Each structure stands twice: as structure tokens, then as C-alpha cells.
Amino acid sequence: MSRSVRILLADNQPLIAAGLHHFLGSHKDANIVGEVNKPDLLEEMLKKHQPDLLIVDYNLPNFITKSHLQAAKDASPDTHVLILSSDNNKSSILDILQLGVKGYVTKECSREEVMMAIQSTAKGEKFFCHKILDIIMEKHFSPEPEDCEPAVLTVRETEILKLIAHGNSTQVIADELHLSPHTVHTHRKSIIKKLNIKSPTEFVIYALDLGLLKPR
């Protein structure tokens, strides 16, 4: 981050809130301006601090709901929203994403991925962890009737397809191409959609067809 990001935390689970506070406190580029532990305080705190980023969980009993998040947009229009939740319901996740939130990660994500999400979302960029990307892809890229037009991969997608076909993990590919694991996963999803790949074996088949691998 080029400057300190002003962050408002909203989570009524004491241990989670304390953990986030400790984690963010170790990063000089993160500045926690306030914490919300009651839903009726969210709008007030947003108006008061006008933070760059709101990190919030909407899936807790008697806490922030979708209506609160809608009101938050009016209270502080320039504040970007990063959801940090353990919600496993695909329908409610998609419903929240329709609010236009910039970022969504789960509480099972690594510290590194959460920090990447904070950095990206604070700048107004979209960031979704692997689980949320899977749900989005399933929703928007469900199987469609096949046509005769060939799928065209980008140069980067071709590189990644070759590395996947060679059996490399996402982290190894990220290191090899100097990309983040999140970016590699996004490209992988694009390849799957374009080529209608249904199994790992098909990565190898397509790589052979494209001449990226040599038959043994």
C-alpha cells in the first residue's frame, strides 16, 4: 500500500475482532480507526470516520445484515467493503455480492490472502478468495450450448495451462510466473470456462493438442 489505509472493523465475535486487531496492528500500512460491535453503531461510525475500508461480517446472529450494508453505502460512499465471513450458503453469498462489495474472503483464508484482499479492496479493486470465485463461476458460467467457435487463450493462460499440465501446483506456478496464487487461480478458472474442462486429465489433453506437451 502506498499510504496508510484507514480501516473500520465490524465483527461482534471478541476473539475474531481481537485477532484482526492484532494482525492488522502488525502492518504499518493499516490504521484501524474504529471497531463496531453493535449493528446500530455501523452507520454512525462510518459517518464519523469515513474510512477507506470497512471489514465486516454480515453472517453473525443479531449483527450486521444486508440492509445495514446497503445503508453503509449511503453513510460513506467512498468506503470500500471487504467481507470476511464464514458463511457457507451460496445463495446468501451471491445476494451480498449483488450489493457491489469489492472484496470477499472467508475466515479460513490464510493471513497472506487476507492481507492481499485488504490491499486490493482498499484501492477499489475486486478481490475474491478461491471459494467465492468458485461460487461466482458456478453462477455465471454454467454449461452453455456448445458452438463451433474455437476458444482463444491469452498468452498468460497458455503459459499457465502448460504448467498445470506438467502437474505444477498453484503456488509453484505463481512463483514461476511471479504472480500471486489468487491471480493464477483466476486464470485457471478462465481456462476451465473457455475450454469447458471437467477434469484434471483434460488439462493434459488440451496441452497435447496445443503442442505445449510432447507425448511420451
C-alpha atoms as a printed R data frame, in Angstrom:
    type eleno elety resid chain resno       x       y       z
1   ATOM     1    CA   MET     A     1   0.000   0.000   0.000
2   ATOM     2    CA   SER     A     2   1.347   3.418  -0.924
3   ATOM     3    CA   ARG     A     3  -0.250   5.082   2.114
4   ATOM     4    CA   SER     A     4  -1.811   4.059   5.372
5   ATOM     5    CA   VAL     A     5  -5.273   2.568   4.843
6   ATOM     6    CA   ARG     A     6  -7.887   3.723   7.330
7   ATOM     7    CA   ILE     A     7  -9.896   0.673   8.388
8   ATOM     8    CA   LEU     A     8 -13.143   0.245  10.305
9   ATOM     9    CA   LEU     A     9 -13.688  -3.253  11.763
10  ATOM    10    CA   ALA     A    10 -17.180  -4.689  12.266
11  ATOM    11    CA   ASP     A    11 -17.338  -8.079  13.994
12  ATOM    12    CA   ASN     A    12 -19.101  -8.920  17.263
13  ATOM    13    CA   GLN     A    13 -17.058 -12.058  17.979
14  ATOM    14    CA   PRO     A    14 -14.483 -10.905  20.570
15  ATOM    15    CA   LEU     A    15 -11.787 -13.427  19.640
16  ATOM    16    CA   ILE     A    16 -12.096 -12.743  15.911
17  ATOM    17    CA   ALA     A    17 -12.098  -8.983  16.478
18  ATOM    18    CA   ALA     A    18  -9.058  -9.231  18.755
19  ATOM    19    CA   GLY     A    19  -7.267 -11.424  16.242
20  ATOM    20    CA   LEU     A    20  -7.937  -8.972  13.417
21  ATOM    21    CA   HIS     A    21  -6.822  -6.054  15.555
22  ATOM    22    CA   HIS     A    22  -3.574  -7.827  16.421
23  ATOM    23    CA   PHE     A    23  -2.977  -8.944  12.831
24  ATOM    24    CA   LEU     A    24  -3.594  -5.505  11.315
25  ATOM    25    CA   GLY     A    25  -1.661  -3.811  14.087
26  ATOM    26    CA   SER     A    26   1.479  -5.581  12.876
27  ATOM    27    CA   HIS     A    27   1.213  -3.881   9.475
28  ATOM    28    CA   LYS     A    28   2.376  -0.279   9.362
29  ATOM    29    CA   ASP     A    29   0.199   0.426   6.320
30  ATOM    30    CA   ALA     A    30  -3.019  -0.483   8.167
31  ATOM    31    CA   ASN     A    31  -4.615   2.050  10.506
32  ATOM    32    CA   ILE     A    32  -7.653   0.870  12.493
33  ATOM    33    CA   VAL     A    33  -9.793   3.954  13.106
34  ATOM    34    CA   GLY     A    34 -12.599   2.202  14.975
35  ATOM    35    CA   GLU     A    35 -14.444  -1.011  15.794
36  ATOM    36    CA   VAL     A    36 -18.160  -1.799  15.576
37  ATOM    37    CA   ASN     A    37 -19.641  -4.466  17.847
38  ATOM    38    CA   LYS     A    38 -23.298  -3.402  17.618
39  ATOM    39    CA   PRO     A    39 -25.207  -3.100  14.320
40  ATOM    40    CA   ASP     A    40 -26.797   0.254  15.162
41  ATOM    41    CA   LEU     A    41 -23.321   1.786  15.518
42  ATOM    42    CA   LEU     A    42 -22.189   0.973  11.962
43  ATOM    43    CA   GLU     A    43 -23.727   3.950  10.194
44  ATOM    44    CA   GLU     A    44 -22.654   6.341  12.951
45  ATOM    45    CA   MET     A    45 -19.040   5.119  12.885
46  ATOM    46    CA   LEU     A    46 -18.891   5.284   9.094
47  ATOM    47    CA   LYS     A    47 -20.103   8.881   9.059
48  ATOM    48    CA   LYS     A    48 -17.686   9.803  11.828
49  ATOM    49    CA   HIS     A    49 -14.520   8.220  10.404
50  ATOM    50    CA   GLN     A    50 -15.193   7.973   6.644
51  ATOM    51    CA   PRO     A    51 -12.700   5.059   6.422
52  ATOM    52    CA   ASP     A    52 -11.071   3.785   3.254
53  ATOM    53    CA   LEU     A    53 -12.118   0.247   4.076
54  ATOM    54    CA   LEU     A    54 -14.826  -1.485   6.076
55  ATOM    55    CA   ILE     A    55 -14.017  -5.077   7.065
56  ATOM    56    CA   VAL     A    56 -17.280  -6.696   8.097
57  ATOM    57    CA   ASP     A    57 -19.054  -9.995   8.723
58  ATOM    58    CA   TYR     A    58 -22.774  -9.964   7.846
59  ATOM    59    CA   ASN     A    59 -23.417 -13.569   8.902
60  ATOM    60    CA   LEU     A    60 -23.463 -13.277  12.693
61  ATOM    61    CA   PRO     A    61 -26.532 -13.534  14.969
62  ATOM    62    CA   ASN     A    62 -28.081 -10.163  15.869
63  ATOM    63    CA   PHE     A    63 -25.418  -8.250  13.972
64  ATOM    64    CA   ILE     A    64 -24.812  -6.629  10.589
65  ATOM    65    CA   THR     A    65 -27.311  -7.587   7.864
66  ATOM    66    CA   LYS     A    66 -27.699  -6.837   4.178
67  ATOM    67    CA   SER     A    67 -29.876  -3.821   4.991
68  ATOM    68    CA   HIS     A    68 -27.134  -2.423   7.233
69  ATOM    69    CA   LEU     A    69 -24.630  -2.776   4.388
70  ATOM    70    CA   GLN     A    70 -26.988  -1.013   1.998
71  ATOM    71    CA   ALA     A    71 -27.285   1.875   4.459
72  ATOM    72    CA   ALA     A    72 -23.498   1.886   4.862
73  ATOM    73    CA   LYS     A    73 -23.070   2.810   1.210
74  ATOM    74    CA   ASP     A    74 -25.087   5.977   1.778
75  ATOM    75    CA   ALA     A    75 -23.338   6.808   5.038
76  ATOM    76    CA   SER     A    76 -19.861   6.679   3.480
77  ATOM    77    CA   PRO     A    77 -19.968   6.311  -0.336
78  ATOM    78    CA   ASP     A    78 -16.186   6.284  -0.736
79  ATOM    79    CA   THR     A    79 -15.656   3.438   1.736
80  ATOM    80    CA   HIS     A    80 -14.919   0.104   0.072
81  ATOM    81    CA   VAL     A    81 -16.307  -3.042   1.694
82  ATOM    82    CA   LEU     A    82 -14.359  -6.227   2.367
83  ATOM    83    CA   ILE     A    83 -16.452  -9.131   3.630
84  ATOM    84    CA   LEU     A    84 -14.667 -11.501   5.999
85  ATOM    85    CA   SER     A    85 -17.149 -14.235   6.823
86  ATOM    86    CA   SER     A    86 -17.616 -17.947   7.431
87  ATOM    87    CA   ASP     A    87 -20.933 -18.057   5.537
88  ATOM    88    CA   ASN     A    88 -21.319 -21.314   3.567
89  ATOM    89    CA   ASN     A    89 -24.675 -20.544   1.970
90  ATOM    90    CA   LYS     A    90 -24.183 -19.915  -1.748
91  ATOM    91    CA   SER     A    91 -27.483 -18.075  -2.098
92  ATOM    92    CA   SER     A    92 -26.763 -15.567   0.679
93  ATOM    93    CA   ILE     A    93 -23.192 -15.069  -0.554
94  ATOM    94    CA   LEU     A    94 -24.419 -14.208  -4.054
95  ATOM    95    CA   ASP     A    95 -27.081 -11.974  -2.543
96  ATOM    96    CA   ILE     A    96 -24.438  -9.966  -0.659
97  ATOM    97    CA   LEU     A    97 -22.203  -9.732  -3.726
98  ATOM    98    CA   GLN     A    98 -25.057  -8.038  -5.566
99  ATOM    99    CA   LEU     A    99 -24.548  -5.047  -3.282
100 ATOM   100    CA   GLY     A   100 -21.364  -4.357  -5.220
101 ATOM   101    CA   VAL     A   101 -18.908  -5.221  -2.440
102 ATOM   102    CA   LYS     A   102 -15.351  -5.113  -3.749
103 ATOM   103    CA   GLY     A   103 -13.859  -7.961  -1.748
104 ATOM   104    CA   TYR     A   104 -14.910 -11.202  -0.086
105 ATOM   105    CA   VAL     A   105 -12.710 -13.685   1.769
106 ATOM   106    CA   THR     A   106 -13.559 -16.413   4.237
107 ATOM   107    CA   LYS     A   107 -12.289 -16.819   7.777
108 ATOM   108    CA   GLU     A   108 -10.488 -19.956   6.625
109 ATOM   109    CA   CYS     A   109  -8.193 -17.922   4.335
110 ATOM   110    CA   SER     A   110  -4.518 -17.510   5.164
111 ATOM   111    CA   ARG     A   111  -3.171 -14.293   6.660
112 ATOM   112    CA   GLU     A   112  -1.337 -13.621   3.409
113 ATOM   113    CA   GLU     A   113  -4.531 -13.879   1.354
114 ATOM   114    CA   VAL     A   114  -6.461 -11.672   3.776
115 ATOM   115    CA   MET     A   115  -3.714  -9.045   3.535
116 ATOM   116    CA   MET     A   116  -3.812  -9.215  -0.257
117 ATOM   117    CA   ALA     A   117  -7.576  -8.732  -0.092
118 ATOM   118    CA   ILE     A   118  -7.159  -5.680   2.146
119 ATOM   119    CA   GLN     A   119  -4.569  -4.140  -0.160
120 ATOM   120    CA   SER     A   120  -6.644  -4.717  -3.286
121 ATOM   121    CA   THR     A   121 -10.049  -3.781  -1.893
122 ATOM   122    CA   ALA     A   122  -8.744  -0.600  -0.269
123 ATOM   123    CA   LYS     A   123  -7.687   0.558  -3.749
124 ATOM   124    CA   GLY     A   124 -11.122  -0.172  -5.172
125 ATOM   125    CA   GLU     A   125 -10.017  -3.378  -6.884
126 ATOM   126    CA   LYS     A   126 -12.033  -6.572  -6.697
127 ATOM   127    CA   PHE     A   127 -10.653  -9.473  -4.682
128 ATOM   128    CA   PHE     A   128 -12.421 -12.771  -4.067
129 ATOM   129    CA   CYS     A   129 -10.850 -15.826  -2.458
130 ATOM   130    CA   HIS     A   130 -10.929 -19.198  -4.181
131 ATOM   131    CA   LYS     A   131 -14.141 -20.359  -2.519
132 ATOM   132    CA   ILE     A   132 -16.037 -17.230  -3.544
133 ATOM   133    CA   LEU     A   133 -14.599 -17.359  -7.072
134 ATOM   134    CA   ASP     A   134 -15.910 -20.920  -7.365
135 ATOM   135    CA   ILE     A   135 -19.404 -19.771  -6.404
136 ATOM   136    CA   ILE     A   136 -19.299 -16.828  -8.830
137 ATOM   137    CA   MET     A   137 -18.063 -19.031 -11.676
138 ATOM   138    CA   GLU     A   138 -20.728 -21.643 -10.958
139 ATOM   139    CA   LYS     A   139 -23.406 -18.942 -11.027
140 ATOM   140    CA   HIS     A   140 -22.318 -17.030 -14.114
141 ATOM   141    CA   PHE     A   141 -20.553 -19.664 -16.194
142 ATOM   142    CA   SER     A   142 -22.855 -22.653 -16.015
143 ATOM   143    CA   PRO     A   143 -22.627 -25.017 -19.010
144 ATOM   144    CA   GLU     A   144 -23.953 -23.449 -22.191
145 ATOM   145    CA   PRO     A   145 -24.732 -24.974 -25.606
146 ATOM   146    CA   GLU     A   146 -21.532 -25.631 -27.492
147 ATOM   147    CA   ASP     A   147 -20.770 -23.629 -30.604
148 ATOM   148    CA   CYS     A   148 -18.228 -24.053 -33.353
149 ATOM   149    CA   GLU     A   149 -16.074 -21.115 -32.390
150 ATOM   150    CA   PRO     A   150 -12.675 -22.178 -31.012
151 ATOM   151    CA   ALA     A   151 -11.744 -20.949 -27.537
152 ATOM   152    CA   VAL     A   152  -8.879 -18.486 -27.661
153 ATOM   153    CA   LEU     A   153  -6.494 -18.484 -24.698
154 ATOM   154    CA   THR     A   154  -4.376 -15.472 -23.832
155 ATOM   155    CA   VAL     A   155  -0.596 -15.825 -23.772
156 ATOM   156    CA   ARG     A   156  -0.669 -15.926 -19.972
157 ATOM   157    CA   GLU     A   157  -3.433 -18.549 -19.929
158 ATOM   158    CA   THR     A   158  -1.419 -20.676 -22.347
159 ATOM   159    CA   GLU     A   159   1.611 -20.453 -20.038
160 ATOM   160    CA   ILE     A   160  -0.486 -21.464 -17.059
161 ATOM   161    CA   LEU     A   161  -2.188 -24.298 -18.953
162 ATOM   162    CA   LYS     A   162   1.228 -25.734 -19.813
163 ATOM   163    CA   LEU     A   163   2.416 -25.536 -16.207
164 ATOM   164    CA   ILE     A   164  -0.806 -27.111 -14.909
165 ATOM   165    CA   ALA     A   165  -0.493 -29.927 -17.442
166 ATOM   166    CA   HIS     A   166   3.021 -30.575 -16.141
167 ATOM   167    CA   GLY     A   167   1.492 -31.151 -12.699
168 ATOM   168    CA   ASN     A   168   2.612 -27.931 -11.012
169 ATOM   169    CA   SER     A   169   0.673 -26.598  -8.027
170 ATOM   170    CA   THR     A   170  -0.863 -23.125  -7.917
171 ATOM   171    CA   GLN     A   171   1.910 -21.883  -5.617
172 ATOM   172    CA   VAL     A   172   4.661 -23.258  -7.866
173 ATOM   173    CA   ILE     A   173   3.052 -21.627 -10.916
174 ATOM   174    CA   ALA     A   174   2.724 -18.350  -9.028
175 ATOM   175    CA   ASP     A   175   6.414 -18.438  -8.112
176 ATOM   176    CA   GLU     A   176   7.450 -19.385 -11.637
177 ATOM   177    CA   LEU     A   177   5.476 -16.570 -13.297
178 ATOM   178    CA   HIS     A   178   5.920 -14.033 -10.478
179 ATOM   179    CA   LEU     A   179   2.171 -13.828  -9.879
180 ATOM   180    CA   SER     A   180   0.010 -14.151  -6.790
181 ATOM   181    CA   PRO     A   181  -1.735 -17.509  -6.175
182 ATOM   182    CA   HIS     A   182  -5.028 -15.610  -6.428
183 ATOM   183    CA   THR     A   183  -4.168 -14.402  -9.953
184 ATOM   184    CA   VAL     A   184  -3.143 -17.901 -11.032
185 ATOM   185    CA   HIS     A   185  -6.422 -19.291  -9.708
186 ATOM   186    CA   THR     A   186  -8.386 -16.637 -11.628
187 ATOM   187    CA   HIS     A   187  -6.592 -17.541 -14.871
188 ATOM   188    CA   ARG     A   188  -7.217 -21.217 -14.163
189 ATOM   189    CA   LYS     A   189 -10.936 -20.541 -13.852
190 ATOM   190    CA   SER     A   190 -10.889 -18.669 -17.168
191 ATOM   191    CA   ILE     A   191  -9.143 -21.609 -18.861
192 ATOM   192    CA   ILE     A   192 -11.713 -24.039 -17.450
193 ATOM   193    CA   LYS     A   193 -14.555 -21.888 -18.760
194 ATOM   194    CA   LYS     A   194 -13.070 -21.338 -22.212
195 ATOM   195    CA   LEU     A   195 -12.114 -24.975 -22.784
196 ATOM   196    CA   ASN     A   196 -15.026 -26.497 -20.860
197 ATOM   197    CA   ILE     A   197 -12.578 -28.634 -18.875
198 ATOM   198    CA   LYS     A   198 -14.215 -31.086 -16.496
199 ATOM   199    CA   SER     A   199 -11.254 -32.999 -15.063
200 ATOM   200    CA   PRO     A   200  -7.514 -32.553 -14.409
201 ATOM   201    CA   THR     A   201  -6.771 -35.067 -17.175
202 ATOM   202    CA   GLU     A   202  -8.308 -32.719 -19.741
203 ATOM   203    CA   PHE     A   203  -5.676 -30.096 -18.938
204 ATOM   204    CA   VAL     A   204  -3.092 -32.565 -20.223
205 ATOM   205    CA   ILE     A   205  -5.175 -33.458 -23.285
206 ATOM   206    CA   TYR     A   206  -5.589 -29.830 -24.304
207 ATOM   207    CA   ALA     A   207  -1.922 -29.129 -23.680
208 ATOM   208    CA   LEU     A   208  -1.037 -32.024 -26.003
209 ATOM   209    CA   ASP     A   209  -3.468 -30.774 -28.647
210 ATOM   210    CA   LEU     A   210  -1.902 -27.305 -28.494
211 ATOM   211    CA   GLY     A   211   1.606 -28.709 -28.721
212 ATOM   212    CA   LEU     A   212   2.502 -27.498 -25.219
213 ATOM   213    CA   LEU     A   213   3.381 -31.017 -24.131
214 ATOM   214    CA   LYS     A   214   5.160 -33.755 -26.022
215 ATOM   215    CA   PRO     A   215   3.707 -37.269 -25.937
216 ATOM   216    CA   ARG     A   216   5.871 -39.680 -24.000
